[in-house]
Amino acid sequence: MSISLIIVVGLTLGVIFVNGWTDAPNAIATVISTRVMSPGAAVKMAVVFNFLGAFAMTMVNAKVAATISNMVSFGSDENHLALVVLSAAMFAIVLWAVAAWYFGIPTSESHALIAGVTGGAIAFGGFSAVNMGEWKKVLLGLLVSSVLGFAAGYSVTKLIELLFRRVKRMTANKIFGVGQMFGGAAMAFMHGAQDGQKFMGIFLLGVYLYNSEMVSRGPDGNFTIPLWLIILCSAVMGIGTSVGGYRIIKAVGMDMVKLEKYQGFAADIAASACLLFSSLTGIPVSTTHTKTTSIMGVGASRRLSAVNWIIVKDMVLAWVLTFPCCGIIAYFMAKLFLIIF
């Protein structure tokens, strides 16, 4: 086995670990902020359901993994150099993710992955290396995760307020306290379902570049994801989640909007539904964007001033910067790696 393959596999697993560490906390932020669950209990729940989500959804529907693995093309020649470039892209993603975690900004690992791989591919083969047909799904995912997340959060909250308008507050809190546990579990499950597949696609791309005979493809030309890889990626993401991400939990669940239990439930259910739709249709969306915009929609259903727009501005700035910054870092890291290796 070549050193380049070992490096790209190690870095890909590192990115999966960082994703569980920095991205998964978004899924459980609301259940902690409303004090339905303690941080420790919520993180343990997220570990289990992240694993189950990545495992179950990939067994049922692997369209997201197919989209990611087909997003760029490294050609059929010079596979060693392509592996070096892919390693550089993974390294750039880890740098970006750790910096975002340090500042407590819930940036999207999904978009960092997409930007990093694209920047590396451009450094290797120019803009012709980018498959714009698959990239359209990424742009569609931006719309789905932002607009649909906000609209779903707003609508679900209004519906709950209508249905429970005559229910006593104490009774409602008990109902939605239990509901939030299910909502938090659903969010963790869908985070694993979406993000687990993205990294499986990159993992298989790296193995394919090393030796195409080591990877099987289905009749549609997409990679067939083996069971051992599903278990490995799910487990690494779960371990990353167990590290926690309390700075991000605070920014998403506590600083942006002050939530009541029914509002936390609405945000979780709305975001989970959006992620399920995206996973089944093969659209790679950001768990972070979907969850945070659904929380914004919940807050806006009460009044616009209920949302801390200063926090929102910082998040949006991080989202906007992820594509160009992570892509540029990956581009120059790829050029550097090609010189060194």
N, C-alpha and C positions, 0 to 999 in steps of 0.2 A: 504494500500500500504506500502511495507517494506521500511525502511530507505535506504537499499542497492540499491533498484531500483531507488529511488529518487536521490541518489548520482550518479549512473551510467548515468541516463538520464540527470541530470544537467551537468555532466562532458562532456558527448557526445555533448550536445548543446554548451558547452564552447569550445570544439575542433572545432565545425562547425564555431563558431564566430571567433576564432583565424585563421581558414583557410581563411575566407573572409577577415580578417584583414591583414594577412601576405602573403597569396598565390595569392589572386586575383589581387594585384598590378602588378604582372608579366604580366597579360593579357593586361593591358593598358599602360605599360611602354613605348612602342614605339610611341604611338600616342601623348604622352606627350613630349618625348624627341625630336621629330621633330617639336614640337610647333604647331601641327595641332589643339590640344585642350588644354585648361588650365587644371591643375591638378584637380581643383574643378569640372569642367564639365565632365572630364573623369571618375572621381570617381562616380559621379551621374549616368552616363551612365552604368558603371560597376555594380552598385547596381541593376538597372533595368534588365539588360541582364543576370546577374548571377541568379537572381530569375527566369526569363523566361527559361533559360537553364536547371536549375535543375527541374523545373516543367514540361516542355515540353518533355525532353528526357526520364524522368522517366515514363511518361504516355505512351510513344511510345515504349521504349525499356529499360528494367531494368536489363540487363545482368550484368552490372558492379556491381550493388548492390548484385546480386546473388553470384558473384565470391567472393566478400569481406566477405559476411556473411557465406559462406561455407569454408573459408580458414583455419579455425581452428575448433576444436571440443572440447567442455568442458564436453562431456559425458552426461548421462541422470540423474546422481545422484548428490547430494550436489550442487544444483543450487544456493543456497545462497552463497557458497564459490566462485562459478564461477562468480557471480555478483561482488563480492569483487575484484576478480582478474581483471575483465573487467574495474572496476573503477580505479584500479591502473594503468592499461595500458593507459586509457584516461588521467590520471593525468600526467604520464610520457610524453605523447605527447604534452600537454600544456607547460610543462617545457622546452622541447626541442624547440618548436616553438617560444616561447617568447625569449629564449636565442638567437636563430638565427635572430629574428627580431632586437633585441638590437644591434647586431653586423652588421646588414644590409646585412646578407647573405641570398640569395633566396633559402633556403633549401626547400625540398619537403614535404608538409604536407601529401601527399598521401603515400609516403614511410615511413614517421614517423608513420602514422596510421598502415600500414602493419607491420612494425617492432615492434611497441608497442603491438599490439594485439598478435602477434606471441610470443614475449618475455613473456607476461603474461600467455599465454596458456602453454608454456613450463614449467613455474614455477608451474603451477597447475597440468598438466598431463604428463609432459615429452615430448620428441620429437614425440611420437606417436600421440600427440594432433594436430600436424600440418598436414594438407591435402596437400600433395606434388603435387597432380593433379592440384589443384587450384593455388598453389605457382608457378607452371611452367608458368602460365599466367602472374604472376608478373615479372618473369625473362624475359619473352618475351616482357613485357611492357617496361622494361629497354632498350632493344634493339630498340624497336619501337620509344620510346621517344628521344633516343640519335641519333642513326644512321639515322633513317628516317627523323627526324626533321632537322638534318644538311643537308642531301641530298636534302630535299624538299626546304629548304631555298636557297641553292646554285642554284638549278635548276630553281626555279621560278624567281629569280633575273636575271639569264642569259636570260631567255625567255623574260622578260620585256625589258631588254636592247636591245635585238634583234628586238622586235616588235616596240619599240619607238625610235630607233636609229636616225630617221630623224625628230622627233618631237622636237620643241623648248623647252628649259629647263623651261621657264616660263609657257608654256602651260601644260607641263608634271607635273609640281608642282601643278597646279590647279586641274588637273585630279586626281592625287594621294593623294592630300590633302583631297578631298572628299572620295576617295577610302579608305583612312586610317580610316576615321570615321566608315565606314562599316566593315573594317578589325578589328578595336578595339572592335566593338560591337560583331562581330563573335567570337573573342577570349574570351570575357567576357561570352558570351552565352555558349561556349564549356567548359569553366572552371566550370560553374555551372552544366552543363550536366555530366561531369566526376566526379568532387569532391562531388557534392551534393549526387549522388547515393552511393558513398563509405560510407558516414556517415549515410545515411538512412539504409544501410545494417547493420551497427554496432548498430544503435538505435534499430532496430527490433530484433537483436540478444540478446540485453539486456532484452527487454520485453519478448522474448521467454524463456530466462533462468529463469525469474521470474515466468511466468505462460504461458505454451505453448498454452493454450486455448485462450489466448488473441491475438494470431497472427495466421492468416490464411495462408495456403500454397496452391500453385497451383498444378496441376497434375504432374509437374516435380519435386515437392518437394521444390521449391524455395519460399521464402516469397512473399506474395502479399502485395505490398506497398499501404497503404490507402491514400486517398486524403489529409486528415488532416495532415499526416506526411510530405507529399510532400510540402505542403504550409508552415508548421512550419519550416522545415529545409531550405527551399529556403529563407524564410523571415529572419531567423537568420544569414544565410550567407550574405544576402544583408546588414543587419545592420553592420556586421563585416567589410564588404567592405567600408561602409560609413566612418569608422574610418580612412581609408587611410593606406598608407604604403610607405611613400615617400622615406625612406632610401633605400628600395628595388627597387623602381622605378628608383632611381638614379643609383644604381649598375647595373641593367639590361639594362635600356634604354639609359643611358648616359655615363657610365664609360667603359663598355665592348667594344662597337663599336660605332663610330660616324656615325649616319644614316642620309641619305637623305630620302625625303618623299616616293619615289618609293621603297626604300629598306625597310622602315618601313612597307609599304603595303605588300611587298613580304614576310616578316617575319610573319606578322599576318595571311595572307592567307595560307601560308605553314603550320604553326603550327595548325591553325583551321582545315585544311583538315586532318592532322594526328590525331587530337583529335576526329574528327567525325568518322573516320575509326575505331579507337580504341573503341569508345563508342558503335558503332553498332555491333562490334564483341565480346564485353564483356571483353576486355583487360584493366585492370586498369593501366593507364599510369599516369605519372606526368605532370601536366600542366606546372610546372616550368621547368622541363627538356626539354620538347618539345619546349617551347617558347625560352629558352635560346640557345638551340642547333640550332634552326632555325635562330636565330640572328647571331650565329657564322658562319653558312653556308652562310648567306648574306654577312657578312664581308669578308669571305674567297674567295667569288666569285670575289672580287676586287683584293685582295692580302692578303696573310696570315698575313702580318705585320699590316693590318688594324684592326686586332683583338687584344685587350689588353689581352695578354695571362697571365698576372699576376692576373687580375681579374678572368679569366677563371680558373686558377689554384686554387684560393680560393674557387670558386663555386664547382669545381669537388671534392675538398677535403671535402667540406660539404656534397656533395652527397654520397661520399664513406663512410663517418663516420656515416651517418644517420642510416643505417641499424644496424650496431653493437652497436652503442652508445645508440640509442633510445631503441633497443631491450634489452640491458643490464640494462638500467635504469628501464624499465618496469618490467623486471625479478625480480630485487631486490625490487622495489616498491610493486610488487605483494606479495613477501615473507613477507615484512613488514606489508602490509595491512592484510594478513592472520593472522599474530600474534596479531595485534591490534584488528581486528574485528572478 
